Each structure stands twice: as structure tokens, then as C-alpha cells.
Amino acid sequence: MSGTSSGSATAAAPEDDLAGHGDRWPLRRNRDFSLLWSGQTVSALGSAASVLAFPLLVLAITGSAIQAGAVGTTVAIVRAVFRLPGGALSDRWNRRRVMLTCDAGRIVLLSTLAVVVATGQATLALIVAIAVTAAVLDVLFQPAGMAAVSQLVPAEQLPAAFGRNEAGIYAASLAGPPLGGALFGIARSVPFAFDALSYVASFVTLTAIRRPFQGERAQQVRQPLTREIRGGITYVRNSDFLRALILLFAFVDFAFLGAMFTVVVVLRQAGNPAGVVGLAQGVIAIGGLLGAFAASWLQRRAPFRRLITTTTATLCVCMAMSAVLSGRLTMVLSVSVALFLAPALNAAGAEPGLRRLLVRRGPRSDGTR
């Protein structure tokens, strides 16, 4: 028995050293983070493939661009509504359990969709129900996954870890649409089956991670969830700057989503095969990937406010150019240029500099910021 204990301690030592001495152990040797990263990258690839397939499927079943747009809009609204409670719940619930439950739910949903599409029994109502439920699970999963990274990676390696996560997501967004278009060309059900398998990979890697996804929580009296959410909303409402910033980001996000959807519908209705539409989406994703590489350079050379105004103005110009070129493959180039600035803007929004800006603005007369 003592030999077994000694062996266990020896086997655990490198893991403990890795957690406590990030300066001596490179990130690639962090087993648990590598498992988390690989699983999430694979599932992001599956999601990027099925995201393209959803509007293609609705168009194929209904022939209506309006109904396809309604599905995408509904999913976007659901994501926005559930984002705030999703973050609050990730702080209350067991993160590993939340992530495993979300993956299991998405496996069932996407597998069900693949089966009903393959058997010709898919209806618009069923597609909407599956897309909305999967979106809710996505919103619950994401904050838990981001918070789990801080428990698996030493503090000094967190910037590199989050950068690696961003690289994996952008790589998936680049490869996913062409893959989704190609799979949809084989059969309408194949992209959704592939997405279900990607969640299986995520589930397996999560179960293989040894360390906990959250530390010991201090004993504290928590307010009811609804009260915490109302407090957050009140805080934002009392800040002119934050209120304007959140509204702007919401409109920009919807503009990008609308542009991506419009490209799918317009090119498909122009007679382009699903594979070509997927490649067009991949070209758009190149703009985001290049923007991710240039984000830190742009942040150093452009103040946050200038970055906001430049991105918004560029978005308006690029959307107008895309409308002029509607129906031609060249319309994707202007959308790709607009997406180039998005990573720098997103990163700047989370910068400590933004928090310092809020502090410099000082408290309001009522004591709020």
C-alpha cells in the first residue's frame, strides 16, 4: 500500500510542479490545459461547420431567405439574453459538471438533427428548437470554460493560454465554413453529424482532465441570482459610458452576423454550390485571423475611442460596398476587411486600460460610476 502511495505521489509531482512553476514548464507540457484546448478547438471546428449548414438547411427546406434569417436572428437574440445569467451561473455551479452537461446535451441535439434531416423528417419548428437550445447550452458552457483556464494554467501563463485559445477559435472559424459547405454538398445531415462528433471529442477530453476547474470557494453570503443580475444591469444603466459601449457592441455584433448570413443567402440564391459558399465564408474568416495577429499592434497605436470610431466607420463603408457587389463572390472581400478590426476592438474592450478609463471618469453624484 505504501508503494502505491509513493508511486501516486511521484506521478503527481510533475503536475504539481507545472501548476506552481509556470516559468519552468512550457504551456505545451501542461497536460490538462492541452486536453481542454484540443477538445474546445475540435468542437469549435464542428460548430463553425454547422453554423454555415443551418441557413443552408433552412433555405433548402423552405426556399425562403426570410425564414432562414428569422432562425439566425432568433438564435442571436437568445444568445444575448442568456449571456448575463450564463456568466452568473458559471460562478455558482460546478464548472466541470456544467461543461459536461452542456456537451452531452449538444451531442443529443445535433445527433437528433442529423437523423431527422437524413430521414427527411426535419421541420422548421424542430430546426429552430434545436438551434435555440444549442445556443443556450453554448452560452452556459463558454464562461465556465474560460474560467476553468485560470485553474489549469499558472497566472504568469494566462495571457499565452488565452492567446492560444483565440488562435484555435480563429483557425476553426477559418477551416469550418469550407468544411461545412463540403460536407453539406455530400449530404445535408453530414455537417450536423460532424458537429455532434466534435462535442463527443470535447466530452472525452473534459473527463480526462485531472485537476479541478475551480478553487475552494470562500464561505460567503450570496444574493439571489435575480438580484445579482439586476444589480449588474443597474450598474450599467448608471454609467453613460458603459451603456453606450454595450449598445454599440450589440449593434456591431448584429451587423457582422447579418453580413455573414447575407453572404450565405445571396451567394446561394445566385446559384453557387454549398462548397463555394463555404469557401467564401472562409475568406471572410481570414480577415478575422489576420486581425487577431495585428490586434496588439493596433491597440498600441490607436486609442480605444479612435479604435471604436474607426471600426464603426469602416464597417459602414464595407457593408455598403458589399451591398453594391451583392451576388458576386467579390462581396466577401469587403466583409473580410470589416472583420479585420474586430479582434483588436474586442481585446481593447477587455483591457485593463478600459477599466482605468472608467476609474478616471470618477464616481457620479449618486455614488455610482
N, C-alpha and C positions, 0 to 999 in steps of 0.2 A: 504493500500500500504506500509506503514511504517512497519507493522508487517511482511509483506512478505520479505522486505529487511533485516529486523533483522534476520528472520529465515534463509535466504540465507547466511548471514554473519556468523551465528553460525555454519551452516553446513559446511561452507568452512574453518572454523578455524582449525580443526584437520588437514586438507590437507595442509594448510599453515604452521602449526607447523611442520608437517612432512617434508616439503621441507626445512625448515630453521633450524631444530634442529634434525639432524640425530642421534646425540649421545643419545637422549632421546627416539626416536622411532625406534624400531627394523625394519629391512628391510621387514620382513613378513607383517608388518602393512602398508606398502606403497602400497596403492590400485592400483595406476596407474602402478607402476613397476610390481606388481604381475600380472596384466592383460597382460602387454607386455610379461613378461616371460612365462606365461602359454600359450598364443597364439603361441609364437615362438617355444616353446617346442613341442606342438602338431604338428605344421607344419613341424618341423624337423623330427618328427617321421614319418609323411607321406612321406617326401622326402626320408628318409632312406629306406622306404619300396619300393618306386617306382624306386629308383636308382638300386636296385637289379633286379627289374622287367624289366627294359629297355633291358639289354643284353639278358635276358631270352626270352623276346618277339621277339627280332631280330633273335635269334637262332631258335626259334620255327617257324618263318615265312620264313626265308631264308635258314636255316640249315648251314649257313656259319659263322665260327668264325672270318674270315677276315672282313666281313661286320659288324658284331657286334663290332669288335674292331675299325673299322673306325668311327662308330657312337660315341663311347666313346672318341676317340681321337679328333674328331671334336668339341664335347662339351667342352673338356678340353682346346682346343685352343681358343675357343670363350670366355670362362671364363677369360683366361689370357689376351686376347686382350682388353676386356671391363673393366677390373678391374681398370685401371688407370683413364679413363674418368668417370667410375661409381663413384669413390670417389670424383672427382672434381664436378660432377653434384650434389651430395648429399649436397655440401656446398652452391650451388646456388639455388636449388629448394626447395619448401616447403616439408619438410620430411614426414609429415603426408600424404600429397597428393601423394607423390611418393610411399610410402608403401602401401596405399590403392589401388592405381592403379596397382601396381605390383601384389598384392594379387588377385585383380579382374581378371587381365589377366591370372594368373596361374589357377584360378578356371575354366575359359573358356577353356584354353588349355588342362588341364588334363581331364575335363569332356568330351571334344570332343574326346580325345584319347580313353577314356573308352568306349564311344558309338561306335566308328568305330571298335574297337577291338571286342566288344561284337557282332557286326553285321557282322563280318568277312570282313570288307572293309579296314582294315589297310594295308598301303603300306610302303615300306622302306622310300620313299621320304617324306611321311607325318610324319612318326615317327621322322626322322631327323629334319624336320622343327619344330615340336613341341618341341623336346628336345633342340634345339638350341635357340628358342625363350624363352623358360622357363629359360634357363641358363642366358640369357641376363637380364631377369627380376630379377633373383636371385642376380646377380652382382649389379644391381641398388638398390635392397632392402637392402642388407647387410650393407653397410656403413651408410645408413640413419638410420637403426635400431640400430647400435652400437652408433652412435652419439646421438640418442634420449635418450639413457640411462642416459647420463650426464645431461639431463634436468629434468629427473624424479627422480633422486637419489641425495642426498647431496654428496658433494665432498668426505667427510670422509668415505662414504659407497660405493664408486665406486669400490674399489677392491673386496669387498664382492659381489657386484652386478654382476661384470664381472665373478667372480668365479662361481656364481650361474648359470649364462648363460652357461659357459663352461660345468658345471656338467649336465645341461639339454641337451645340444647338445650331449655329450658323452653317456648319458643314452639313448637318442633317437637312436644314431648310434649303440648301443648295442642291443636294442629291435627291431629296424626297420627291419634289414635283415631277421631274423627268421619270423617276422610277414609278410613281403613281400613275402617270399617263401611260407608260408602257404596260404596266400591269392591268390597267383598265382596258387597254386595247386587246389584251388576251381574253379577259372576261370581266364583267362588271363587278363580280364578287371578289376577285382576287386581291385588290388593294385593301379591302376590309379584313380579309383573312390574314394578310401580311401584317396589318396593324395589330390584330389580335395576338399573333405570334410574337410581335415585338414587346407586348405587355407581358407575355409569358417570360421572355428573357429578363425583363425588369423585375418581375416577381422572384425569379430564381436567384438573381444577384442580390436582391434585398435579403432573402432568407440566409444567404451565405455570409453576410456581414456580421462580425462578432461583437463589435463594440456597441454600446447603447447610442441611440440617436439624440438623447438629451441628458443633461446632467441632473444631479439631485436638485429638486426644486425646494426652495426655501418655503417654510410654512408661512403663509400669508393669507389674509382675508381678501378674497376676490369679490368684486362686484358682479352682479348678474350680467350675463353676456349682453343682453339688450341695453343695459345701462352703459357698459363699456363702449358699445358701438355708438350710442347716442352721444357719449362724451367726445368720441373722436370726430363725429360729424359736427358737433358744436364748436370744437376747436378749429376745424377747417373753416366753418362759416364765419367765425370771428376774425379770421385772417384774410384780408383783402388779397394779399399776395398769393397765399396757398389756394384760395378759391379760384382766382384767375388762372393759376398754373394748372390746377386739376381739370378745369373746364377746357383749357387749351389742349392738354394732352388727350383728353377724351375725344375732342373733335379731330385731332390729328390721327389718333388710332382708328377712328371710324373712316377717315378719309383713306388711309392706307388699306384697310380691309375692303372698302368699296372699290378701290382701284384694282386690287388683286382679283376680286370677284368679277369686275367688269372685263378684265383681260380674258378670264376663262370663258365667260359667256360670249363676248364679241368674237373672239377667235374661233370658238366652237361653231357659232352660227355662221361664220364666214366659210365654213367647210373644212377647217383644219382638223386633222385627226387628233385623238387624245394625246398621242405621244408628242406631237408638235406643241400642243398647249402646255404639256408638262415641261418641255424644254424652254418654252417662253417664260414660265414661272421660275425655272432655274436661272435664267438670265437676270430676272429681277432680283433673285436672292444674291447674285454676285455683288450687286450694289451694296446690300447689307453686309456681306462678308468683308468687302474692301473697306466699308465704313467702320467695321469693328477694328480692323487693323489700324485705321487712321484716327480712331476716336481720341486716344490720349494726345496725339499731335494737335488735333483740332481744339481740344479743351485747353491746351497750354497757350494757344494763340487767339482764342476767341472768348471773351467774357460770356457768362451764362446768358445774360439778356440778349446779347448780339447773336448767340447761337440759336436762341428761340426765334427771334425775328427773321434771321437768315433762313432757317429751316422752314418756317411757315411760308415765307415769300417764295422760296424755291419750290415748295410743294404746290403752291397755287399755279406757278408757271408750268411746272412739269405736268400737272393734271390737265391744264389747258392744251398743252402740246399733245398729250395722249389722246384727248378728245378729237383734236384735228386729224390725228393719224389713225382714228378708230377703224378697226377691221384689218389693218396692216400689221405685220409682225414687228415693224419698227416702233409701234406704240409702246412696246415693253421697255425700250431704252430710256424713255423719259421717266417711267415709273422707277426704274433701277437707279437713276440719278437721284430721285427724291429719297429713295430708301437709303442712299449712301450716308446722309446726315443723321439718320435716326439713331444709330448706336451711340454717337457722341452726345446727342441730346438726352438719351436715356441714362447714360452714365453720369452726365453732369447733374441730372436731377437727383441722383443718389450721393453726390459728392459731399464731403464734409464742408466744402466751401459754401454749398447751398444752406446748410444748417447754420454756418457762421453768418450768412447774409440775413437769415431770419432773426438771429440774435441781435445783429447790429440794428435792425429795424426797431428793436425795443418793444416794451410792453405797451399795450393800449391803455387808455384811461380806466378801463374796467378791469385791468389786471391780466387780460389775455394778450397773446401775441398775434 
